[in-house]
Amino acid sequence: MPANVVVRHLVKRYGGVDVVKGVSFAIEAGEIFGLLGPNGAGKTTTLECVIGLREPDGGEMEVCGLDARRQMRAVKQKIGVALQTTALQDKITPREALTLFGSFYRERATPVELLQRFALTENADARFDTLSGGQRQRLALALAFVNRPEIVLLDEPTTGLDPQSRRELHAAIKRMKQDGHTVLLTTHYLEEAEQLCDRIAIIDHGRIVATGAPRELVAQSSAMQSVTLVTVQPLEREQLARLPGVQELVCDGATARFRTAEATQTLAALAGLLVAQHSELIDLHVRKASLEDVFIGLTREDDRVGPSGGPSAT
């Protein structure tokens, strides 16, 4: 499929400090693409450059075949945006907000259509300051669809929502894909990325460190599996530590926990150790590597503030 969004070597700096450092990725038409990273990694700054809220200091961006740096007015007719927080006047109602935002576009959806689509019909005439967090986020999505966009860009849309509201937002985002929209989603929720995204890019310290489908990234990674075992008689810690591939060993009486990148070899040697030490296995649990393991392995938790005290990316 042709790419709907292409970002090449994007750079953004503040006070001489690069906070987005040569980011490149492409989003295919009709897919949900996740930009995943820790707080301060550069997710929101990257998205804000794509939608024209920030002027990049280098790189190229194409949206629907348009040069996003030179043709942003045309680009804005083709995109819908929902930022992390939606700030509207307290007394405005969803119906009024949708009518107002629709007046900015030649091609637009009707308020009735959007209220129905995002389950806001019952709250159509409620004041904004009386809406729940989930209702406000659904209104943000409705506003992003006012101009019937080809591409929807969502900046951490479920941050701060309760589980039920998050589930409702997930359903709305999945429907976007079903209806043929391309979605760029920033998030730091790993489970959300796994559930929603066809592909993801993991960004850390302003650089893309991995790109691919979540399952592919897990399968290709060297992330280790976690093993927990309980035996009748405690096994000798020194013997467990010598098993092939064992790392991060923790022993607590007859329970041992460790991580290994060589699970098959480790478990085969463990069986021999049980026989040698005349112990019996009561319980054994092996947890496969997950996207969380990949994410932790690829990102670091050290300070994301620039070396001269400049602001970190978001």
Backbone as numpy.savetxt, mean C-alpha at the origin, in Angstrom:
# Nx Ny Nz CAx CAy CAz Cx Cy Cz
-1.02 -5.10 -21.91 -1.86 -3.90 -21.91 -0.98 -2.64 -21.91
-1.43 -1.57 -22.56 -0.66 -0.33 -22.53 -0.69 0.28 -21.13
0.37 1.01 -20.80 0.44 1.65 -19.49 -0.38 2.93 -19.49
-1.19 3.11 -18.43 -1.97 4.34 -18.28 -1.17 5.42 -17.55
-0.26 4.98 -16.70 0.60 5.92 -15.96 2.04 5.43 -16.07
2.93 6.33 -16.47 4.35 6.00 -16.56 5.13 7.09 -15.83
5.94 6.68 -14.87 6.81 7.60 -14.12 8.25 7.16 -14.36
9.08 8.10 -14.81 10.47 7.78 -15.11 11.41 8.71 -14.35
12.22 8.13 -13.49 13.32 8.82 -12.83 12.84 10.10 -12.11
11.72 9.99 -11.40 11.14 11.14 -10.71 12.01 11.57 -9.53
12.28 12.87 -9.45 13.07 13.44 -8.37 12.31 14.61 -7.76
12.28 14.64 -6.43 11.74 15.79 -5.71 12.66 16.08 -4.54
13.05 17.35 -4.39 13.94 17.71 -3.30 13.41 18.91 -2.53
13.78 18.96 -1.27 13.46 20.09 -0.41 14.75 20.59 0.23
15.02 21.87 0.08 16.22 22.43 0.69 17.50 21.75 0.27
17.54 21.30 -0.97 18.74 20.65 -1.48 18.84 19.17 -1.14
17.83 18.64 -0.43 17.85 17.23 -0.05 16.84 16.47 -0.90
17.28 15.42 -1.58 16.38 14.60 -2.39 15.54 13.71 -1.48
14.21 13.83 -1.58 13.32 12.97 -0.80 12.63 11.94 -1.68
12.56 12.20 -3.00 12.17 11.19 -3.99 13.34 11.10 -4.95
13.91 9.90 -5.08 15.23 9.75 -5.68 15.19 8.83 -6.90
14.72 9.35 -8.01 14.76 8.58 -9.24 13.72 7.47 -9.31
12.52 7.73 -8.82 11.45 6.73 -8.80 10.93 6.49 -10.21
10.79 5.20 -10.57 10.23 4.81 -11.87 9.26 3.66 -11.68
8.12 3.73 -12.34 7.17 2.62 -12.38 6.16 2.89 -13.49
5.44 1.84 -13.90 4.40 1.95 -14.91 3.17 1.20 -14.42
1.98 1.77 -14.67 0.72 1.18 -14.24 -0.09 0.83 -15.49
-0.44 -0.43 -15.61 -1.20 -0.87 -16.77 -2.67 -0.46 -16.66
-3.30 -0.29 -17.80 -4.71 0.08 -17.83 -5.55 -0.99 -17.13
-6.42 -0.56 -16.25 -7.36 -1.47 -15.60 -6.83 -2.19 -14.39
-5.61 -1.89 -13.93 -5.10 -2.59 -12.75 -5.12 -1.68 -11.53
-5.09 -2.31 -10.36 -4.89 -1.60 -9.10 -3.42 -1.73 -8.74
-2.74 -0.61 -8.69 -1.30 -0.58 -8.42 -1.07 0.08 -7.08
-0.37 -0.61 -6.20 -0.13 -0.08 -4.87 1.27 0.47 -4.71
1.38 1.65 -4.11 2.66 2.22 -3.74 2.77 2.06 -2.23
3.64 1.15 -1.80 3.68 0.69 -0.43 5.00 1.10 0.21
4.94 1.61 1.43 6.18 1.99 2.11 5.92 2.49 3.50
6.97 2.59 4.32 6.83 3.12 5.68 6.45 4.59 5.64
6.02 5.11 6.78 5.78 6.55 6.88 7.07 7.29 6.57
6.96 8.32 5.73 8.14 9.10 5.38 8.96 8.54 4.25
8.46 7.48 3.58 9.26 6.84 2.52 9.22 7.60 1.21
8.17 8.40 0.97 8.04 9.14 -0.28 6.80 8.82 -1.08
5.87 8.04 -0.49 4.66 7.63 -1.22 3.80 8.83 -1.61
3.43 9.62 -0.61 2.51 10.74 -0.86 3.17 11.80 -1.73
4.44 12.07 -1.51 5.15 13.06 -2.34 5.15 12.63 -3.79
5.39 11.35 -4.03 5.35 10.84 -5.40 3.99 11.04 -6.03
2.93 10.66 -5.29 1.57 10.81 -5.81 1.26 12.28 -6.08
1.66 13.17 -5.17 1.38 14.59 -5.34 2.09 15.17 -6.57
3.24 14.63 -6.91 3.90 15.06 -8.15 3.10 14.60 -9.36
2.60 13.38 -9.32 1.84 12.83 -10.46 0.57 13.64 -10.71
-0.09 14.09 -9.63 -1.36 14.80 -9.81 -1.19 16.31 -9.91
0.06 16.80 -9.85 0.30 18.22 -10.07 0.26 19.08 -8.84
0.18 18.49 -7.65 0.19 19.31 -6.43 1.59 19.79 -6.09
2.60 19.05 -6.53 3.99 19.45 -6.31 4.73 19.39 -7.65
5.60 20.36 -7.85 6.41 20.40 -9.08 7.66 19.56 -8.87
7.85 18.50 -9.65 9.05 17.68 -9.49 10.29 18.44 -9.93
11.44 18.01 -9.41 12.72 18.63 -9.78 13.43 17.86 -10.87
12.86 16.75 -11.28 13.46 15.97 -12.35 12.58 14.79 -12.71
12.80 14.24 -13.89 12.05 13.07 -14.31 10.92 13.38 -15.26
10.26 12.32 -15.72 9.15 12.44 -16.67 7.95 11.67 -16.13
6.74 12.16 -16.47 5.51 11.50 -16.08 4.52 11.57 -17.24
3.91 10.43 -17.56 2.88 10.38 -18.58 1.61 9.80 -17.96
0.48 10.43 -18.24 -0.82 9.97 -17.77 -1.76 9.93 -18.97
-2.27 8.75 -19.30 -3.13 8.56 -20.46 -2.47 9.10 -21.73
-1.18 8.91 -21.84 -0.45 9.35 -23.02 -0.10 10.83 -23.03
-0.47 11.55 -21.99 -0.20 12.99 -21.92 1.02 13.25 -21.04
1.78 14.27 -21.40 2.93 14.69 -20.60 2.39 15.42 -19.38
2.52 14.80 -18.21 1.91 15.36 -17.00 2.59 16.63 -16.52
3.79 16.91 -16.98 4.46 18.14 -16.58 4.09 19.31 -17.48
3.73 19.02 -18.74 3.41 20.10 -19.68 1.91 20.21 -19.98
1.18 19.13 -19.73 -0.24 19.10 -20.09 -1.13 18.77 -18.88
-0.79 19.34 -17.73 -1.50 18.99 -16.51 -2.97 19.37 -16.55
-3.31 20.46 -17.24 -4.72 20.84 -17.33 -5.53 19.72 -18.01
-4.98 19.16 -19.08 -5.65 18.06 -19.77 -5.65 16.79 -18.92
-4.55 16.56 -18.20 -4.45 15.38 -17.33 -5.54 15.41 -16.26
-5.80 16.59 -15.70 -6.77 16.68 -14.61 -8.19 16.36 -15.05
-8.44 16.41 -16.35 -9.76 16.01 -16.85 -9.91 14.50 -16.86
-8.81 13.80 -16.75 -8.83 12.33 -16.88 -8.59 11.60 -15.56
-8.27 12.34 -14.48 -7.96 11.69 -13.22 -8.94 12.14 -12.13
-9.12 11.27 -11.15 -9.86 11.60 -9.94 -8.95 11.34 -8.76
-9.02 12.20 -7.74 -8.07 12.13 -6.63 -8.82 12.15 -5.30
-8.44 11.25 -4.40 -8.93 11.29 -3.02 -7.71 11.26 -2.12
-7.44 12.38 -1.46 -6.28 12.47 -0.58 -6.61 11.85 0.78
-5.61 11.78 1.65 -5.75 11.07 2.92 -6.85 11.66 3.79
-7.00 12.98 3.78 -8.06 13.63 4.53 -8.84 14.55 3.59
-10.14 14.61 3.80 -11.01 15.47 2.99 -11.50 16.61 3.86
-11.14 17.82 3.51 -11.54 19.00 4.28 -12.61 19.75 3.52
-13.83 19.71 4.03 -14.94 20.46 3.44 -15.55 21.35 4.52
-16.29 22.35 4.07 -16.97 23.24 5.01 -17.97 22.44 5.85
-18.00 22.73 7.14 -18.79 21.92 8.09 -20.25 21.77 7.68
-20.84 22.84 7.14 -22.28 22.82 6.89 -22.66 22.26 5.52
-21.68 22.03 4.66 -22.01 21.54 3.33 -22.48 20.09 3.40
-23.40 19.72 2.54 -23.90 18.35 2.50 -23.25 17.58 1.35
-23.28 16.25 1.38 -22.73 15.49 0.25 -23.35 15.89 -1.08
-24.68 16.10 -1.11 -25.33 16.49 -2.36 -24.79 17.83 -2.87
-24.63 18.78 -1.95 -24.13 20.10 -2.34 -22.67 20.02 -2.80
-21.86 19.23 -2.10 -20.45 19.11 -2.47 -20.30 18.49 -3.86
-21.09 17.46 -4.14 -21.01 16.81 -5.44 -21.49 17.74 -6.56
-22.51 18.52 -6.27 -23.00 19.50 -7.25 -21.94 20.56 -7.52
-21.31 21.06 -6.46 -20.28 22.09 -6.58 -19.09 21.57 -7.38
-18.57 20.41 -6.99 -17.39 19.87 -7.69 -17.73 19.53 -9.14
-18.93 19.07 -9.39 -19.33 18.75 -10.76 -19.34 19.97 -11.66
-19.60 21.14 -11.08 -19.65 22.36 -11.89 -18.29 22.74 -12.47
-17.21 22.11 -11.97 -15.87 22.42 -12.46 -15.53 21.67 -13.75
-16.38 20.73 -14.16 -16.05 19.86 -15.29 -17.15 19.89 -16.35
-16.73 19.75 -17.61 -17.70 19.66 -18.70 -18.39 18.30 -18.67
-17.59 17.24 -18.52 -18.10 15.88 -18.45 -18.19 15.48 -16.98
-19.39 15.17 -16.50 -19.51 14.88 -15.07 -20.66 13.91 -14.80
-20.51 13.19 -13.68 -21.57 12.31 -13.21 -22.56 13.12 -12.38
-23.80 12.65 -12.27 -24.80 13.38 -11.50 -24.63 13.05 -10.01
-25.02 13.98 -9.13 -24.96 13.70 -7.69 -25.75 12.44 -7.31
-26.92 12.25 -7.92 -27.74 11.08 -7.59 -26.99 9.79 -7.91
-26.35 9.76 -9.06 -25.57 8.58 -9.47 -24.46 8.27 -8.48
-23.75 9.31 -8.05 -22.61 9.11 -7.15 -23.06 8.78 -5.73
-24.15 9.39 -5.30 -24.68 9.07 -3.97 -25.09 7.60 -3.89
-25.67 7.10 -4.95 -26.06 5.69 -4.98 -24.84 4.78 -5.03
-23.89 5.13 -5.87 -22.72 4.28 -6.06 -21.92 4.11 -4.78
-21.82 5.16 -3.99 -20.99 5.11 -2.79 -21.81 5.07 -1.50
-23.06 4.58 -1.62 -23.91 4.31 -0.45 -24.05 5.53 0.46
-24.35 6.68 -0.16 -24.51 7.92 0.59 -25.90 8.52 0.44
-26.82 7.80 -0.19 -28.15 8.34 -0.44 -28.84 8.77 0.84
-28.74 7.95 1.88 -29.41 8.27 3.15 -28.77 9.46 3.85
-27.52 9.77 3.50 -26.81 10.89 4.12 -26.65 12.06 3.17
-27.42 12.06 2.08 -27.23 13.06 1.02 -27.36 14.48 1.52
-28.22 14.70 2.50 -28.49 16.07 2.97 -28.03 16.29 4.40
-27.13 15.41 4.87 -26.56 15.59 6.21 -25.35 16.54 6.14
-25.17 17.33 7.17 -24.00 18.22 7.21 -22.72 17.40 7.27
-21.67 17.92 6.65 -20.39 17.22 6.61 -19.87 16.92 8.01
-20.06 17.87 8.95 -19.51 17.66 10.29 -20.27 16.61 11.10
-21.36 16.08 10.56 -22.09 15.00 11.25 -21.78 13.63 10.67
-21.02 13.57 9.59 -20.71 12.29 8.94 -19.64 11.53 9.72
-19.73 10.21 9.70 -18.71 9.37 10.32 -17.46 9.36 9.45
-16.37 8.79 9.99 -15.14 8.72 9.23 -15.31 7.93 7.94
-16.04 6.82 8.02 -16.26 6.02 6.82 -17.10 6.74 5.79
-18.12 7.46 6.25 -18.97 8.23 5.33 -18.18 9.35 4.67
-17.29 9.98 5.41 -16.46 11.04 4.83 -15.53 10.49 3.75
-14.97 9.30 4.00 -14.09 8.71 3.01 -14.86 8.27 1.77
-16.09 7.77 1.95 -16.90 7.41 0.78 -17.26 8.66 -0.01
-17.49 9.77 0.68 -17.75 11.03 -0.01 -16.49 11.47 -0.78
-15.32 11.26 -0.18 -14.07 11.61 -0.88 -13.94 10.81 -2.18
-14.30 9.53 -2.13 -14.27 8.71 -3.34 -15.30 9.20 -4.36
-16.49 9.56 -3.87 -17.53 10.06 -4.77 -17.05 11.34 -5.47
-16.40 12.22 -4.71 -15.89 13.46 -5.31 -14.80 13.17 -6.34
-14.02 12.11 -6.11 -12.98 11.73 -7.07 -13.58 11.24 -8.37
-14.86 10.81 -8.34 -15.51 10.27 -9.54 -16.43 11.27 -10.22
-16.43 12.50 -9.77 -17.32 13.51 -10.34 -17.10 13.67 -11.83
-15.85 13.65 -12.27 -15.53 13.92 -13.68 -15.41 12.65 -14.52
-15.95 11.53 -14.02 -15.87 10.23 -14.72 -14.43 9.93 -15.14
-13.51 9.81 -14.19 -12.09 9.69 -14.53 -11.73 8.32 -15.10
-10.66 8.31 -15.88 -10.08 7.05 -16.34 -9.19 6.45 -15.26
-8.52 7.33 -14.53 -7.56 6.91 -13.51 -7.95 7.53 -12.18
-7.91 6.72 -11.11 -8.23 7.20 -9.77 -6.99 7.04 -8.89
-6.63 8.11 -8.19 -5.45 8.09 -7.33 -5.90 8.29 -5.88
-5.57 7.32 -5.03 -6.05 7.29 -3.66 -4.87 7.29 -2.70
-4.81 8.31 -1.84 -3.70 8.42 -0.89 -4.14 7.91 0.47
-3.71 6.69 0.82 -4.00 6.06 2.10 -5.47 6.25 2.49
-6.38 5.77 1.67 -7.81 6.07 1.87 -8.44 5.45 3.11
-7.83 4.42 3.70 -8.46 3.76 4.84 -7.79 4.07 6.17
-6.84 5.00 6.17 -6.15 5.35 7.41 -7.14 5.87 8.45
-7.10 5.29 9.64 -7.94 5.76 10.75 -9.35 5.22 10.76
-9.70 4.37 9.81 -11.07 3.84 9.76 -11.20 2.58 10.60
-12.41 2.35 11.10 -12.69 1.11 11.83 -12.77 -0.04 10.83
-12.70 -1.30 11.31 -12.68 -2.44 10.39 -13.86 -2.50 9.43
-15.07 -2.17 9.89 -16.24 -2.22 9.01 -16.14 -1.17 7.90
-15.75 0.05 8.27 -15.60 1.10 7.27 -14.50 0.77 6.28
-13.41 0.15 6.78 -12.32 -0.24 5.89 -12.80 -1.29 4.89
-13.60 -2.23 5.37 -14.13 -3.28 4.48 -15.01 -2.66 3.40
-15.82 -1.67 3.77 -16.68 -1.00 2.79 -15.85 -0.26 1.75
-14.77 0.39 2.18 -13.90 1.09 1.24 -13.21 0.11 0.30
-12.80 -1.03 0.84 -12.16 -2.05 -0.01 -13.12 -2.51 -1.10
-14.38 -2.71 -0.74 -15.37 -3.14 -1.73 -15.53 -2.09 -2.81
-15.54 -0.81 -2.42 -15.69 0.27 -3.39 -14.48 0.33 -4.34
-13.28 0.09 -3.80 -12.08 0.13 -4.62 -12.05 -1.05 -5.60
-12.47 -2.23 -5.14 -12.54 -3.40 -6.03 -13.52 -3.15 -7.17
-14.61 -2.44 -6.88 -15.59 -2.16 -7.92 -15.00 -1.24 -8.98
-14.11 -0.33 -8.57 -13.46 0.54 -9.54 -12.75 -0.29 -10.61
-12.03 -1.31 -10.18 -11.34 -2.17 -11.13 -12.34 -2.91 -12.01
-13.41 -3.42 -11.41 -14.43 -4.14 -12.17 -15.05 -3.26 -13.24
-15.15 -1.97 -12.96 -15.73 -1.02 -13.91 -14.72 -0.50 -14.92
-13.49 -1.01 -14.88 -12.49 -0.67 -15.89 -11.59 0.50 -15.56
-11.64 0.99 -14.33 -10.78 2.11 -13.95 -9.38 1.61 -13.58
-8.40 2.46 -13.79 -7.05 2.22 -13.31 -6.91 2.93 -11.97
-6.30 2.24 -10.99 -6.21 2.80 -9.64 -4.75 2.81 -9.18
-4.30 3.96 -8.70 -3.02 4.08 -8.00 -3.34 4.32 -6.54
-2.89 3.40 -5.68 -3.25 3.41 -4.27 -1.97 3.48 -3.44
-1.86 4.45 -2.55 -0.75 4.45 -1.59 -1.27 3.92 -0.27
-0.45 3.12 0.39 -0.87 2.55 1.67 0.35 2.06 2.44
0.22 1.95 3.76 1.24 1.26 4.54 0.64 0.04 5.22
-0.59 -0.32 4.83 -1.23 -1.53 5.34 -0.90 -2.70 4.41
-0.13 -3.65 4.90 0.29 -4.78 4.07 -0.88 -5.65 3.66
-1.79 -5.91 4.58 -2.96 -6.73 4.27 -3.81 -6.07 3.19
-3.93 -4.76 3.25 -4.69 -4.02 2.24 -4.06 -4.17 0.86
-2.74 -4.07 0.81 -2.04 -4.22 -0.47 -2.24 -5.63 -1.04
-2.17 -6.64 -0.18 -2.35 -8.02 -0.64 -3.76 -8.26 -1.16
-4.76 -7.68 -0.49 -6.15 -7.91 -0.86 -6.55 -7.17 -2.13
-6.02 -5.97 -2.32 -6.53 -5.10 -3.38 -5.66 -5.04 -4.63
-4.36 -5.13 -4.48 -3.47 -4.72 -5.57 -3.08 -5.88 -6.49
-3.12 -5.60 -7.78 -2.59 -6.54 -8.77 -1.06 -6.55 -8.71
-0.48 -5.37 -8.59 0.96 -5.23 -8.44 1.25 -4.13 -7.44
2.43 -4.19 -6.85 2.84 -3.15 -5.91 4.27 -2.73 -6.21
4.60 -1.52 -5.77 5.99 -1.07 -5.73 6.27 -0.70 -4.28
7.34 -1.24 -3.73 7.74 -0.90 -2.36 8.77 0.22 -2.44
8.49 1.32 -1.74 9.37 2.47 -1.76 9.96 2.68 -0.37
11.24 2.95 -0.31 11.91 3.18 0.96 12.98 4.24 0.76
13.01 5.22 1.66 13.96 6.31 1.56 13.96 6.96 0.18
12.76 7.07 -0.42 12.63 7.76 -1.70 13.01 6.95 -2.91
13.27 5.65 -2.75 13.66 4.80 -3.88 12.76 3.57 -3.96
12.46 3.13 -5.17 11.75 1.87 -5.36 12.72 0.73 -5.10
12.36 -0.17 -4.18 13.26 -1.29 -3.85 12.72 -2.62 -4.37
11.45 -2.66 -4.80 10.89 -3.90 -5.38 9.59 -3.55 -6.09
9.30 -4.27 -7.18 8.06 -4.10 -7.92 7.58 -5.47 -8.39
6.26 -5.71 -8.27 5.71 -6.97 -8.76 4.41 -7.31 -8.08
3.81 -8.43 -8.48 2.61 -8.91 -7.80 3.00 -9.35 -6.40
2.13 -9.11 -5.39 2.49 -9.50 -4.02 2.96 -10.94 -3.90
2.25 -11.89 -4.51 2.65 -13.30 -4.40 4.01 -13.54 -5.05
4.26 -12.86 -6.16 5.54 -13.03 -6.85 6.69 -12.51 -5.99
6.48 -11.38 -5.33 7.53 -10.82 -4.48 7.86 -11.76 -3.33
6.82 -12.38 -2.76 7.04 -13.34 -1.67 7.79 -14.56 -2.19
7.36 -15.08 -3.34 7.98 -16.28 -3.90 9.44 -16.05 -4.29
9.75 -14.85 -4.75 11.10 -14.56 -5.23 12.05 -14.10 -4.12
11.50 -13.81 -2.95 12.30 -13.23 -1.87 13.09 -14.30 -1.14
14.06 -13.84 -0.38 14.82 -14.74 0.50 14.29 -14.66 1.91
13.07 -14.14 2.07 12.47 -14.04 3.40 12.34 -15.42 4.03
12.56 -15.49 5.33 12.63 -16.77 6.01 11.27 -17.21 6.56
11.12 -18.52 6.71 9.94 -19.08 7.33 10.14 -19.17 8.84
9.03 -19.08 9.57 9.08 -19.15 11.02 8.64 -20.53 11.48
9.37 -21.10 12.43 9.09 -22.44 12.93 8.91 -22.37 14.44
7.84 -22.98 14.94 7.61 -23.13 16.37 7.39 -24.61 16.66
8.11 -25.15 17.65 7.93 -26.56 17.99 7.87 -26.73 19.50
7.08 -27.71 19.92 6.95 -28.07 21.33 7.27 -29.55 21.45
8.14 -29.90 22.38 8.55 -31.29 22.57 8.27 -31.74 24.00
8.25 -33.06 24.19 8.02 -33.60 25.53 9.16 -33.21 26.45
10.38 -33.42 25.98 11.57 -33.02 26.72 12.26 -31.87 25.97
12.69 -30.84 26.70 13.37 -29.73 26.03 14.59 -30.21 25.24
14.77 -29.71 24.06 15.95 -30.01 23.26 17.09 -29.09 23.66
18.30 -29.57 23.52 19.46 -28.76 23.88 19.58 -27.57 22.91
19.69 -26.38 23.49 19.75 -25.17 22.68 20.94 -25.20 21.70
22.08 -25.70 22.17 23.26 -25.73 21.33 23.04 -26.62 20.10
22.32 -27.72 20.29 22.05 -28.62 19.18 21.07 -27.99 18.18
20.05 -27.31 18.71 19.10 -26.62 17.83 19.81 -25.54 17.01
20.71 -24.81 17.65 21.40 -23.71 16.98 22.28 -24.21 15.83
22.67 -25.51 15.89 23.53 -26.06 14.84 22.74 -26.61 13.66
21.41 -26.65 13.75 20.62 -27.14 12.63 20.81 -26.22 11.42
20.82 -26.75 10.21 21.04 -25.91 9.02 19.98 -24.82 8.86
20.44 -23.58 8.66 19.54 -22.47 8.37 18.93 -21.79 9.56
19.13 -22.30 10.79 18.45 -21.74 11.96 19.01 -20.36 12.32
18.10 -19.40 12.48 18.47 -18.06 12.93 17.43 -17.59 13.95
17.83 -16.61 14.75 16.93 -15.97 15.73 16.26 -17.01 16.63
17.05 -17.93 17.14 16.53 -19.01 17.99 16.16 -18.48 19.36
14.95 -18.85 19.82 14.49 -18.52 21.17 13.96 -19.80 21.79
14.47 -20.16 22.96 14.02 -21.37 23.66 13.35 -20.97 24.97
12.21 -21.59 25.22 11.47 -21.35 26.46 10.96 -22.70 26.97
11.78 -23.36 27.77 11.43 -24.69 28.23 11.38 -25.67 27.08
10.25 -26.32 26.91 10.08 -27.31 25.84 9.63 -26.70 24.53
9.51 -25.36 24.48 9.10 -24.66 23.26 10.31 -23.95 22.64
10.47 -24.11 21.36 11.56 -23.43 20.64 10.98 -22.71 19.43
11.50 -21.53 19.16 11.07 -20.75 18.00 12.31 -20.28 17.25
12.25 -20.34 15.94 13.36 -19.86 15.14 12.88 -19.56 13.72
13.75 -18.93 12.94 13.47 -18.63 11.54 14.51 -19.33 10.68
14.09 -19.72 9.48 15.00 -20.41 8.57 14.64 -20.13 7.13
15.65 -20.02 6.29 15.43 -19.90 4.85 15.59 -21.25 4.16
15.84 -22.29 4.95 16.04 -23.64 4.41 15.15 -24.61 5.17
13.84 -24.40 5.11 12.91 -25.15 5.95 13.01 -26.66 5.75
13.11 -27.11 4.52 13.16 -28.55 4.26 14.37 -29.20 4.92
15.54 -28.60 4.74 16.75 -29.15 5.34 16.71 -29.03 6.86
16.18 -27.91 7.36 16.11 -27.71 8.80 15.23 -28.77 9.46
14.05 -29.02 8.88 13.12 -29.97 9.47 13.64 -31.41 9.37
14.33 -31.71 8.29 14.92 -33.05 8.16 15.96 -33.28 9.27
16.80 -32.28 9.52 17.81 -32.40 10.58 17.15 -32.42 11.96
16.04 -31.67 12.09 15.31 -31.66 13.36 14.78 -33.05 13.70
14.28 -33.76 12.71 13.78 -35.12 12.94 14.90 -36.01 13.49
16.09 -35.89 12.95 17.23 -36.67 13.44 17.61 -36.28 14.86
17.51 -34.98 15.17 17.84 -34.51 16.51 16.86 -35.06 17.55
15.57 -35.11 17.19 14.57 -35.66 18.10 14.87 -37.11 18.45
15.27 -37.87 17.46 15.62 -39.28 17.69 16.86 -39.38 18.57
17.86 -38.55 18.26 19.13 -38.62 18.99 18.96 -38.24 20.46
18.05 -37.30 20.74 17.87 -36.85 22.12 16.68 -37.54 22.80
16.13 -38.55 22.15 15.04 -39.35 22.73 13.88 -38.47 23.20
13.53 -37.52 22.37 12.40 -36.64 22.67 11.31 -36.86 21.63
10.09 -36.48 22.00 8.96 -36.61 21.09 8.37 -35.25 20.78
7.86 -35.10 19.58 7.27 -33.85 19.13 5.80 -33.79 19.53
5.40 -32.72 20.21 4.00 -32.52 20.58 3.30 -31.64 19.55
3.99 -30.60 19.12 3.36 -29.65 18.17 4.45 -29.04 17.29
4.10 -28.82 16.04 5.02 -28.18 15.09 4.22 -27.26 14.18
4.66 -26.01 14.09 3.98 -25.05 13.22 5.02 -24.34 12.37
4.81 -24.36 11.05 5.70 -23.67 10.11 4.89 -22.60 9.39
5.31 -21.36 9.51 4.62 -20.26 8.84 5.45 -19.81 7.64
4.83 -19.84 6.48 5.52 -19.42 5.27 5.83 -17.94 5.31
6.80 -17.53 4.53 7.13 -16.11 4.41 5.92 -15.36 3.84
5.72 -14.13 4.29 4.59 -13.32 3.89 5.08 -12.01 3.29
4.13 -11.23 2.78 4.50 -9.91 2.26 5.09 -9.05 3.38
4.61 -9.24 4.59 5.17 -8.51 5.73 6.65 -8.82 5.91
7.02 -10.11 5.78 8.43 -10.49 5.90 9.25 -9.83 4.80
8.71 -9.83 3.57 9.42 -9.19 2.45 9.58 -7.70 2.72
8.50 -7.07 3.15 8.50 -5.63 3.41 9.55 -5.27 4.47
9.55 -6.01 5.58 10.49 -5.73 6.65 11.92 -5.93 6.18
12.11 -6.96 5.35 13.46 -7.22 4.85 13.98 -6.15 3.90
13.06 -5.47 3.21 13.47 -4.49 2.20 13.53 -3.06 2.72
12.87 -2.80 3.83 12.82 -1.43 4.37 13.56 -1.37 5.69
13.94 -0.16 6.03 14.70 0.05 7.26 13.97 1.07 8.10
14.24 1.02 9.40 13.52 1.88 10.34 14.36 3.05 10.84
15.53 3.25 10.27 16.35 4.36 10.74 15.75 5.68 10.32
16.29 6.75 10.78 15.73 8.09 10.60 15.60 8.45 9.13
14.42 8.97 8.75 14.18 9.34 7.36 14.30 10.84 7.13
14.88 11.56 8.09 15.11 12.99 7.92 16.41 13.19 7.17
16.43 14.16 6.26 17.61 14.39 5.43 18.82 14.73 6.25
20.02 14.55 5.71 21.25 14.75 6.45 21.46 16.17 6.91
20.84 17.15 6.27 20.99 18.53 6.69 19.78 19.02 7.46
18.96 18.06 7.97 17.80 18.46 8.76 16.60 18.77 7.93
16.63 18.48 6.60 15.49 18.76 5.74 14.34 17.85 6.03
13.17 18.14 5.48 11.99 17.33 5.76 12.09 15.97 5.12
11.46 14.99 5.78 11.38 13.67 5.18 10.23 13.65 4.19
10.25 12.71 3.28 9.13 12.53 2.35 7.98 11.88 3.09
6.79 11.97 2.50 5.64 11.31 3.09 5.05 10.34 2.09
